[in-house]
Amino acid sequence: MPGLYVVDALGVQKRIPILPGRPVPAGSPFVGQSGVASGLYDVTVPVALPAASGVASGVYDVSEASSQWTPNDLVRNAPRPTGPEYVRWEDYYQSSDTAADGSIDMQAVFNRVPAGPTGYEKRIVTMPAGTFVFSGFDNGATGMDGIALGSNGAATVRGIVGSGFDNTIIKPLANSATKRASGAPTYGAMINIRNMTSPKFANFRMTGTPQVLAGETLYGSGLVLNDCPTPDISLCLRGASPGYANFPPGETFGIAINRCNGAYLHDFDIDGRDAQGNRVCASPFGWNGSGGLSVWQTGGTESQYVQDARVERGICIAGRCGMPTWWMTNGIQTVDLWSVSSGSGTGDQSGSGFNHEMYGSKPVTHIRPVLLCWGPQNAGKTLPAPLPNLATTNNAGFTTGLHTVYGLQSGGLPGQVSFIEPLWDKTFSGTGTFIAAMYDHWEGITANRARLRDPIIVKNGVTLTPRHHPTTGWNQGNPATEYAQIH
């Protein structure tokens, strides 16, 4: 698709489509492409641009609102990359790494990767098509991770890139876990990376398998990143993070981004179901700025928060419990993020669309989010195309959550929370209004904090006004002009 390159609100260069008939948004900072001059285009009326990449001269819309991404647009099988930062799996794999049961000592392969030349000391391993099965969760700082990279693991490896979501698959051998955490039926993660700058994980699928130890089912996360600034993540997950509750220790994460400033999660597909269609996973992804309970119990400060989370073009679907989550995060921007039926029941099995807690003073902006809680009121209905019918899963329950939940901040005026052109379903609103929940108090923090700033919710160009719970009629507003707020 032809497009123009712009710099977004967080300074990231991206390509957006150009379509005829609508204006360039005010203050659009173009970096230029094929005849379109670089500079700040400050216009509020349609403007004629010169030809770009073979597109005829004329009036174009280059705003991000000009198109709606869907999961059908996901590029599932990008080519395997080459270049000085990459090394090939085949160059370090040895036949003796494969055991009689077909599993591979993947940790041994990654441990053999040497440091690269100056500027490329840390390497990204590319993997061919195939299914790669590792056995056990015995690596990493806790001795309970399947594959450990960075410190406490393969110290020269900063990422893995496969040959396509449908081509390169990494999974654990079923029932190969040999230990559990103290006090909880959990292991660590399928892949854990620590203390590595700019790690990259892309173009492969992580698939979970049952892990039963001494008759007890174990649970764990998919990909965990700890203290890794500016990671770049684009993955497919299938049942990769089995969990059992929407709070710790049962809240596992498909992708856990812990204290990683500038993380970019994009072009991804996270499905919480196992191979039989059962919902087994907790939260699909989560940002976390906490280094321990002592931080969040006192509220913390923005310097302790993880900074600048970005999510673009991805779907999270059919979780058992939990939801896309940002915890102690300062600065959040999403574009075309789909959250579909994150939970399977009530209480600790429920899930909302998005959850932000203890966010800071930077803006929280969601552009074109799709928030389908798909609760009991939708039983027997089918999801809109291109989504699969969730009724085919082996679960009778549905999420009972809200479209969005957002909570405490670090003190002072919180950042503005905005939802720009969201799509949502009917939950607890008799008329189908959007429902946002803001909480004034959180267990473990002694001081109550009053509501300081209402969210901005724009639908079809109209800024919606709130009806406040528990006032009579709080959930009976006109969805075209009003939304419901719980606080």
N, C-alpha and C positions, 0 to 999 in steps of 0.2 A: 504494500500500500504506500503510495507517495506520502511524504510528510515533511514537516519542518522541524528543525531542532530548536528547542527552547530550554531555558534554565528555569527549573521549578522553584517553589518557595524555599526549599532547603538547599538550593544551589546545585542541584543535580541535573546534568544535561540529559534530555530525553527526546524521543521522536513522538510527535503526535500527528494524527491524520489531518488532512486539509480537505474540506468539503465545500462545495459552492453555496453561496446564498446567505451566509451569516457573518457577523462582524468579528474582526480581531478583538480579543478582550483588551481592555485598557491596561497599559503598562506591560505589555508582553515583551520580555527581553530576548529577542532572537539572537542566536549565535551564527545564523547564516547557513544557507545551503543552495548551491546551484542558482545563483542569480538573485537570491533574496538577500538584501543587504543586512549586515549585522547592525544591531542597535536596539533602542527601546522604542517600540511602536506604541505610542500613547494615543489611542483612538477609541471613540465610542460609537462610531458609525461604520458601516461597511467600507472596506478599503480595497482598492484594486492592487494586487501584488503582481510583480513580474513572474514569468514562467519559472517553475522550479521542478527539476527532475522530470521534464517532459510534460508537466501539467500546464495547460493553457493559461494565459494571463486572464485575470478576472477577479471577481469578488469571492473571497474564501473565508470560511470559518476555520480557525486554527485553535479554538478553545477545546479543552479536554472534555467539555460537555457535548461535543459534537458526535460522540459515539459511545455506545454501551458495550463494554467487553462482556463476553460470556465464557463459560468453561469450554465451549466448543472452539474458542480461539486459542486455547493453550497449545503451545508448541511442545509436543511430547517427545520428539526424537530428534534433537539437534545433533549435528555432527560432533564426533569426538575431536577435541581441540588438540592443537600442536603448538609448539613454541618453546622458548628458553625456560619458561617457568614450569613446564610440564615434563613428567617422566612417565614411561609406560609400565603398567603392571607386569606385563610379560617379561620385562627385563630383570625383575627381581623375584618373580615366582619360581619356585623349584618343585619338581614333581613330588619330592618327599614332604612337601607342605600339605598334601592331601592325604587324609587318613582313610582307613578301610571303610568307614561309614559314609565317605564322600565329603565330609566337612573339610574345610581348609583352615590352616593356621594363618589367618589373615594378619594377625598381629606380627608374626615373624616376617611376613613379606614387607609390611610397612617399615618394620625396624631396619631392614636392609637398605633402605633408600638413603644414599649419601647426601651430604650438603652440596648445593650447587655452586656455580661461579658467583663472583661478586655481583650483588644486586638480585640474585636468584638463589640465595642460600637455602631458603625454605621452599620445598617443592610441592607441586600438586600432582597427584597420581591419577592418570587417566586409565579407565578400565574398559575392556572390550565388552561386547555383548556376551551374556551368559548369566547364570544364577550362581552366586557365590555364597556358600553356607559356612558360617563359623560356628564353633562349638564352645559353649560355656560363656560365663560372664566373670572373668577372672583377672581383668587388667585394670589399669588406671590407678588413680590415687586411692580409691576405696577398695580396689581389688574386686569390683563387681561390675565392670563395664566389659562389653564384648570386644570393642576395638578402641584403643586409647591413642590419641595423637597429641603432639605438643609436649609440654612438660608432663611427667609421669606417664609417658608413652613414646611413640615414634617421634622423636624430637625434631626431625628435619622435615616432617610432612605437615603441610598446612591446609590440605584439602583433598577431596576426591571428586572427580568428574567422570561420569559414565558415558555411555553411547546411546542414551535415550531412556525415558521412563519405562518404556515397554521392552527394552532390550537388556539393560543392566540391572540386576536385582540382587540386593544384599539382604540376607535374613539369617537368624540364628537357627541352629538345629533344635528341633522341638525337644523340650524337657531336658535340655543340657545344662541348665543352671545348677550349680553345686552349692550355693550358699544364699542366704537372705540377710537383709539388713537387721540390725538389732532393734526390736520393738515394732517392726512393720514387715508385712509380707512382700517386700520389694527387693529388686536388684537395682543396678544403676541405670545404664543406658546401652542401647545397641552401639552407638558411636559417641565418644566423648572427646572433646578437644579443649585444651587448657593453654592459656598464656601464649597465644599466637596472633600476630597482627595480620589482618586481611585474609582470614581463611576463606576458602571457597568450597561449597558443596553443591553440585549441580548435576542434572541430567541422568539420575538413576532413581530407582525405586527402593524404598525400605519396607520390607514386609515382616510383620510380626508372626510369631508362632506360639503355641501354648507352652508355658513353663510351669511344670508341676514338680515340686520337690517334697518328698516324703508325704505325699498326699495333699499338700498345700499348694494352691494356685499362687504364683508370684506375679508381680506387676512391675513395670518399669517404663522409662522414657525411650524415645527414639533417638534423635540427635540432640546432644547437650553441648552448648558452648559456654565456657567459663572464662571471663576476663580476656576476651578476644576482640579488640576494636575493629570496626569496619568489616564485619563479615558479609559475604555475598552468598545467598542461599536460594536455590531453585530446585525443589525436589518433589517427588511423589511418595506419599506414605499410605500404606494399607494395613490397618490394624497394628501399627508399629509401636504403639505406646499404651498397652493395656493398663487401665486404671479402674478404681472402684468408687471414687467419690469426687465431689467438686471442691475439696479442700485437702491440704496435706494430712497424712502421707499418701492418701488414696488418689490425690490429683497428680497424675503423671502428665507429661507434655510430649506431643509429637515432636516439636522443636522447642527447646528451652534456650532462651537467649539471656544469660546471666551476666550482668555488668559488662555488656558489650556495646560501647558507644558507637553510634553511626551504623547500626545493623540494617541491612537491606534484605528483606524477604520478598521474593517476587516470582511470578510465573510458577505457581505451585498447585498441588492437588493433594489434600489431606483428607482421607476417608477413614472414619473411625470404626469400620466394620471388618470382621475377620473374613476368611475365605468362604464361610458358610452364610454370610450376611448378617451375623449377630453383631450388635453394637458392643464393642469391648473397650474402647479408648476413652480417656478423660480429655482434658483440654487439648485442642489441636496445636496451639502454639502459645508461648508466653514470654514476655519480657519481664525481667526481674532485676531491680537495682539493689536488692537487699544482700548484705553480707552476713545476715543472721538476725535472730529475733530481737536482739537489743536495739537494732536500728528501727524496725517498723513499729515496735511497741512504744517508742517515744515520738514517732512521726518523722524523724530524720530531717535532713536538710537537702536542698537541691543538689549540692555537691556530691551527695551519696546516691543520687538517683542515676539510673542509666539514661543516657541522653540520645535524643534524635532517632526515634524508631520510624522506619519506613516500610510500608507493605503495599505491594501493587500486584494486581492481576492474579488472584488466587481464590480457591474455594476450600472451605472447611465444611464437611458434611457428615451427618449421621454419627455423632458421638454418643457414648453412653452417659456422660455427664461432663460438666465444665463448659468452656467456651473460649474463644479467642480473648486473651488476657494481657493487660499491661499493668504491672505492679511496680510502684516506685519508678515511674518513667516520666521524664521531662522532655516533651516535644514528641508528638505522634502525628504522622500523616499517612493516610491510606487512600488508595485509588482503586476502585473496582475490586473490593474485597467482599466475597460472598460468605456468609455464615448461615448455614442451613441445618436446622434441627440438631442443635448441639447436645441436647439431653434426651433421656428416655423415660423420665418419670418425675416424681416430686422429691422435695427435700434434697438429700445429697446426690440424687440422680438427675437433678434438673440442670438446665443451662439456659443462659440468655444469649442474645445476639453478640454483643461486645461487652467486655468488662474492663473498665479502667479504675484503678484504685491508687490513691496517693500520687496523683499527677502534679506536676509543677506549674511554673508560671508561663511556660511556652504553650503555644496553641495546640489543641487537639482537633485535627481536621480530617473528616472522612468524606471523600468525594465519590459519589455514586455507590455507596455501600448497598448491598443486598442483605436484608435481615429477615430471614424466614424462620421464626421460632417453630412453626408447624406443630402447634399444640393440639390438644384433644378436640378443639373445635374444627380441626381440619381432617379428622378421621374419615377415611373413605374417599378423600379427594386425592387427586394426583397433583404433583408439583408441576409448575410451568416448565416448558421446554427451555433449555436442554437437560433438565435435571431428571434423574431416575425416580421412579415411584418408590418412596420409602416404605410403602405398605408391603413390599416384597421382602423386607427384613423379618427376622424371627422375633421381633419385639412388638408387643401390643401397646406399650406406653409411648408417650411423646414428651418432648420438653414442655415445661410449664413456665418457662422464663419470660423475660421482657426483652424488648428490642435492644435496649442498652442500659447498662448500670455504670455509674461513675461515682466516686467517693471522695475521700479526704485528700487534701493537698498539703504541701510542706509548710504552709503558713503564708499570710498575706493574700493578695488577690490571685486566685487561680487562673491558669490559662483558659482562653475561650474555647469551649467545646462546640464544634460545628458539624452538622450533617448536611451535606450539599447534595440535593437530588437523590435521597435514599429511596429504595424500594422495600416494602415491608408487608407482612401479612397481619391478619386479625388475631390478636391474643386475648387479653382481658378487657378489651374495649368493645362495648356493644355496637359502636359505629365504625370500628376499624381504625381508630386513631393510632398514631405512633406513640409508644410509651417509653419514657425515659425515667430512670430511678436515680435520684441523688440522695446519698445518705449523710446525715449530720453527725453520726457517731459510729465508731468501729471498736469492737471488743479489743481491749489491750491498750487503747489510747484513752487517757483519763479525761481530756478536755473535749467537750462537745464543740463542734464547729458549725456555725449556721450557714445556710445556703447564701453564697455570695454572688453567684453569677449564673443566670439561666443559660441553657444551651441555645445555639442558633440552629434552627432546622428549616431548611429551604426546600420546598417542593413545588415543581412547576413554576419556579421563579417567585413563589410566594413565601415570605417568612412567616412561619406558623406561630401562633400565640398559645401560651400554656393554660391549661386548666389544672388546678392543683388538688391532689389528693390530700385529705379525705373529703373535700368539699363536695356536696351533692352534685352529681352530674360530671364528676371529674373525668370519667371515661366515656362520656356520651357526646363529645364534641364533633364538629364537622372536620373530617380528616383532611379536607382540602385547605382548611384555614387554621386548624387548632391541633395541638397535641396534648397528651396527658403527662403530668409530671408527678412523681412520687418523691416525697422528701420528708 
